[in-house]
Amino acid sequence: MEVKEAMNQGVITVDPEIRPLEAFEKMYKEGVRRLFVLDSNGNPKGVVSYSDLIGVLGSLRPTNKEMATLKISDIMSEDVMTIDADNGIEDAANLMVRADVSGLLVLENDKPVGVITKTDICRMVAAELLVPI
């Protein structure tokens, strides 16, 4: 099976200039645990996770000057792990394990088209292994 058959279509993105609280609100609204940061050409620039945001927001106070100036580009990981939509699910699983990440940005023709997570792979494996009674 190919990645494109198991991925979540669409990519929830944010601008590098967005504030952490705005990013957290978007993450909550969209029901995702990671946001991808794209440059003005739509190329992957970084990724910020739920735990990244919780860590930062938990350490800042609303009156803190840093809170007013901090941007997602200041806290994002610049190491965005990607995989091609035509790669196999096994390739995605191996990459996630080796890189110790829980999700990959899926690219088609070098443009983001979706996300595949460990949860997606587990659901797929469970569906294959479980036989309805």
Number of C-alpha atoms within 10 A of each C-alpha: 11 15 25 21 14 19 20 16 14 12 15 17 20 22 17 21 13 15 18 25 17 13 23 22 11 16 21 12 9 11 10 13 16 22 23 24 26 17 12 10 7 12 13 22 18 22 25 25 20 15 11 19 21 13 11 15 15 9 10 13 12 9 8 10 10 11 17 13 12 16 19 24 20 13 17 21 16 15 10 17 17 19 22 22 25 14 14 16 22 13 14 24 21 11 18 19 12 9 10 9 14 17 21 22 24 27 19 13 8 14 14 24 18 22 25 26 19 16 11 17 18 12 13 15 11 11 11 9 9 8 7 5 3
